[in-house]
């Protein structure tokens, strides 16, 4: 794309030089450009300095016939990218995330356009990266979940309107109704969440427990100056720092530790420690005591050591299973 040169008295495009022959009346320095872009003259000068520092050949000339312009012949062909920067553009998260939002075709199209615009020396590395690197955020053997209507939710979030949602809480078969002020969507370990305020307090809603979403006519009422990343960080920390979780110490047969990690790794609170007796010690955290029954699938290869109430829960579960098959 050929650069546009803008002077304070007029705007000149290389394809329309003749039309620019009669300059408009010149306002004060920087004023026309500032008005055209709806910013202050101070912002214009600051942005010129930032563009120059980034390697864009933009310059400013003061005086009666001065202005702001780009060096003649400059083209915006993704100039300035290093090889590593070009490769980084093509290491993307799983395309399933884009597909869930209805953006898979748009992603493919965008990457083709970026590839065409890359400087020729960087294209082979970028193309090879797109074929050799794949990021899949889903955990191994993750249970199947109901597919949320992410396309509709995505559209609703971008509308900057309050949402009415129907939501099923964990362990409940009934739907609760909420009117929320959305900040956005977050994909965490293959699960999509709606981050929103409910009555001015941050809340997290799993998209696959949300069968109904209605966009209202009311404008969203977010807390002033608060952005999605900030709200998400606070919510994530609160989930990870729950005081009501059950901490469990387990010993695992060392030869089965890899399999144990693949299946139960999401509950780990630290790194497993291998012993000299053929066992490894692992610390886990479960949301409720009954969830330790999750460890029954490992049979004699895993033993709950602490706390006593967790051992008792495992013993009760084992007794119930034994009774079932007697």
C-alpha positions in Angstrom: 0.0 0.0 0.0 1.6 3.3 -1.1 2.0 5.8 1.8 -0.2 8.8 2.1 1.6 12.1 2.9 -0.4 14.5 5.0 0.6 18.2 5.3 -1.0 20.5 7.8 -2.4 22.6 4.9 -3.5 19.6 2.7 -3.5 15.8 2.2 -1.6 14.4 -0.8 -1.9 10.8 -2.0 0.5 9.8 -4.9 -2.5 8.7 -7.0 -4.3 12.0 -6.5 -1.6 14.6 -6.7 -3.5 16.7 -9.3 -6.5 17.0 -6.9 -4.2 18.4 -4.2 -2.9 21.2 -6.4 -5.1 23.7 -4.7 -4.2 23.6 -1.0 -6.9 24.3 1.6 -6.4 27.2 4.0 -3.8 26.4 6.5 -4.9 26.4 10.2 -2.5 26.6 13.0 0.4 24.1 13.1 -0.9 20.5 13.5 -4.5 21.7 13.8 -6.0 20.2 10.6 -4.4 16.8 11.1 -5.5 16.8 14.7 -9.1 17.7 13.8 -9.1 15.1 10.9 -8.1 12.4 13.3 -10.1 13.8 16.3 -7.1 14.0 18.6 -5.0 16.9 20.0 -2.0 18.4 18.3 0.1 17.1 21.2 -1.0 13.6 20.3 0.0 14.1 16.7 3.6 15.0 17.7 3.8 12.2 20.2 2.7 9.6 17.6 5.1 11.0 15.0 7.9 10.4 17.5 6.7 6.9 18.3 6.4 5.9 14.6 9.9 7.3 14.0 11.3 5.3 16.9 9.6 2.1 15.5 11.5 2.5 12.2 8.7 4.2 10.1 10.3 7.0 8.1 7.9 9.7 9.2 9.0 13.2 9.7 7.7 16.6 10.7 8.7 20.0 9.3 7.7 23.2 11.2 7.1 26.6 9.7 4.5 28.2 7.4 4.7 25.4 4.8 5.6 22.6 7.2 3.7 19.4 7.8 3.9 15.7 8.7 4.8 13.2 6.0 6.4 9.8 5.1 9.5 9.3 3.1 8.7 9.1 -0.6 8.3 5.5 -1.9 7.8 4.0 1.5 5.4 1.0 1.4 3.7 -0.8 4.4 4.7 -4.3 3.5 5.3 -5.5 7.1 8.7 -3.8 6.9 10.8 -4.2 10.0 9.8 -7.7 11.0 12.7 -10.0 12.1 12.7 -13.6 11.2 11.7 -14.6 14.7 8.8 -12.1 14.7 7.5 -13.5 11.4 7.7 -17.1 12.8 5.9 -16.0 16.0 2.9 -14.9 13.9 2.3 -18.4 12.8 2.6 -20.2 16.2 -1.1 -19.9 17.1 -3.3 -21.6 19.6 -5.4 -24.6 18.4 -7.6 -23.7 15.5 -10.4 -25.3 17.5 -10.6 -22.0 19.4 -11.1 -20.0 16.3 -13.5 -22.6 15.0 -15.6 -22.3 18.1 -15.9 -18.6 17.5 -16.8 -19.0 13.8 -13.4 -17.5 12.8 -11.5 -20.6 11.4 -11.9 -19.5 7.8 -11.1 -15.9 8.7 -7.9 -17.1 10.4 -6.8 -19.1 7.4 -7.5 -16.2 5.1 -5.6 -13.7 7.4 -2.6 -15.9 7.6 -2.4 -16.2 3.8 -2.5 -12.5 3.5 0.2 -12.0 6.2 2.3 -14.6 4.4 2.0 -12.7 1.1 2.9 -9.4 2.8 6.0 -10.7 4.5 9.4 -9.7 3.2 10.6 -12.5 0.9 13.5 -13.6 3.1 11.2 -14.4 6.0 8.5 -16.4 4.2 10.3 -19.8 4.2 10.8 -19.7 8.0 7.2 -18.6 8.6 5.7 -21.2 6.3 7.8 -24.0 7.8 6.8 -22.9 11.3 3.1 -23.1 10.4 3.6 -26.7 9.3 5.9 -27.9 12.0 4.4 -26.3 15.2 0.9 -27.1 16.5 -0.5 -25.9 19.8 -3.4 -28.0 21.2 -4.7 -26.6 24.6 -6.9 -29.6 25.4 -5.9 -32.0 28.1 -5.4 -35.7 27.3 -8.4 -37.9 27.9 -10.5 -34.8 28.7 -14.2 -35.8 29.1 -16.5 -34.8 26.4 -18.6 -31.6 27.1 -21.6 -30.0 25.6 -20.6 -27.7 22.8 -21.5 -24.1 23.7 -22.9 -21.6 21.2 -19.6 -19.6 21.1 -20.5 -17.8 17.9 -23.6 -16.2 19.4 -21.8 -15.5 22.7 -18.9 -13.9 20.9 -21.3 -11.6 19.0 -23.1 -10.7 22.2 -19.9 -9.8 24.0 -18.7 -7.6 21.2 -22.0 -5.7 21.1 -21.2 -3.9 24.4 -24.6 -4.6 25.8 -25.8 -6.2 29.0 -26.6 -9.9 28.7 -29.3 -12.0 30.2 -28.1 -15.6 30.6 -29.5 -18.8 31.8 -26.9 -20.8 33.8 -26.6 -24.2 35.3 -24.3 -24.3 38.3 -22.1 -27.4 39.0 -24.1 -30.2 40.6 -27.4 -28.6 39.8 -30.0 -29.6 37.2 -31.9 -26.3 37.5 -31.2 -23.1 35.5 -30.5 -19.8 37.3 -31.1 -16.4 35.6 -28.6 -13.5 35.6 -28.2 -10.1 34.0 -24.5 -9.5 33.6 -22.1 -6.9 32.3 -19.5 -8.8 30.1 -15.8 -8.0 29.9 -15.1 -10.8 27.4 -14.4 -14.5 26.8 -11.5 -16.6 28.0 -10.4 -20.0 26.9 -8.7 -21.9 29.7 -7.4 -25.5 29.1 -10.0 -26.1 26.4 -12.9 -24.6 28.4 -14.5 -21.3 27.5 -15.6 -18.9 30.2 -17.6 -15.7 30.2 -16.0 -13.0 32.4 -18.6 -10.5 33.6 -19.8 -8.4 36.5 -23.0 -9.3 38.2 -24.3 -6.5 40.4 -20.9 -4.9 40.3 -19.0 -8.0 41.4 -16.8 -10.1 39.1 -18.1 -13.6 38.2 -17.0 -16.5 36.0 -19.5 -18.5 33.9 -18.6 -21.6 32.0 -19.9 -21.3 28.5 -20.9 -25.0 28.2 -23.4 -24.5 31.1 -25.1 -21.5 29.5 -27.9 -22.7 27.2 -29.4 -19.3 26.7 -27.9 -15.9 26.0 -30.0 -12.8 25.3 -28.5 -9.4 24.3 -30.4 -6.6 25.9 -30.8 -3.0 24.7 -29.1 -1.6 27.8 -25.5 -0.5 27.4 -22.9 -2.6 29.4 -22.0 -1.2 32.8 -18.4 -2.2 33.4 -16.4 -0.8 36.3 -14.6 2.3 35.0 -11.0 1.7 33.9 -11.2 -2.1 34.4 -10.2 -4.4 31.5 -10.7 -8.1 30.8 -7.2 -9.2 31.7 -7.3 -7.6 35.1 -10.7 -9.2 36.0 -9.5 -12.6 34.7 -6.3 -12.4 36.7 -8.2 -11.7 39.9 -10.8 -14.4 39.3 -8.0 -17.0 38.4 -6.1 -16.2 41.6 -9.2 -16.5 43.7 -9.9 -19.9 42.2 -6.4 -21.1 42.7 -6.3 -19.8 46.3 -9.5 -21.4 47.6 -9.3 -22.1 51.3 -12.0 -24.8 51.3 -10.1 -27.2 49.0 -8.9 -30.6 50.3 -5.1 -31.1 50.2 -4.2 -34.7 49.7 -0.8 -36.4 49.9 -0.5 -39.5 47.7 2.2 -42.0 47.0 2.4 -43.5 43.5 4.3 -46.4 42.1 7.2 -44.7 40.4 6.8 -46.7 37.1 3.2 -45.4 36.9 4.0 -41.7 37.7 3.9 -40.6 34.0 0.4 -42.0 33.6 -0.7 -40.6 36.9 0.5 -37.2 35.9 -1.3 -37.3 32.6 -4.6 -38.1 34.2 -4.4 -36.3 37.6 -1.9 -33.6 36.8 -4.7 -30.9 36.8 -4.9 -31.4 40.6 -1.2 -31.2 41.4 -0.1 -28.5 43.7 3.7 -29.1 43.3 6.2 -31.3 41.6 6.2 -35.1 42.4 9.2 -36.2 44.5 10.7 -39.6 43.8 11.9 -41.7 46.7 14.4 -44.6 46.9 11.7 -47.2 47.7 10.1 -47.3 44.2 7.4 -44.8 45.1 6.9 -41.1 44.3 5.1 -38.6 46.6 2.6 -36.3 45.1 0.6 -33.4 46.6 -2.9 -32.7 45.2 -5.8 -30.4 45.9 -9.5 -31.4 45.4 -12.5 -29.1 45.6 -14.4 -31.4 48.0 -13.5 -34.5 50.1 -15.6 -36.8 47.9 -13.5 -35.9 44.9 -10.6 -38.0 46.2 -12.5 -41.0 44.9 -11.1 -39.9 41.5 -7.9 -41.8 42.7 -9.7 -45.2 42.8 -9.0 -45.6 39.1 -5.3 -46.2 39.8 -6.0 -49.2 42.0 -3.0 -50.4 44.1 -0.7 -48.1 42.2 -1.7 -45.1 44.2 -2.3 -44.8 48.0 -3.7 -41.8 49.8 -1.5 -41.1 52.8 -2.9 -37.9 54.3 -5.2 -36.5 55.6 -6.9 -39.2 57.7 -10.4 -38.1 56.5 -9.3 -38.7 52.9 -8.0 -42.2 53.7 -11.4 -42.9 55.4 -13.2 -41.6 52.3 -11.2 -44.0 50.1 -11.9 -46.9 52.5 -15.6 -46.2 52.4 -15.5 -46.1 48.6 -13.6 -49.3 48.4 -16.1 -51.0 50.8 -19.0 -49.8 48.7 -17.4 -51.2 45.5 -16.6 -54.5 47.2 -20.2 -54.8 48.4 -21.5 -54.1 45.0 -19.6 -57.0 43.5 -20.1 -59.5 46.3 
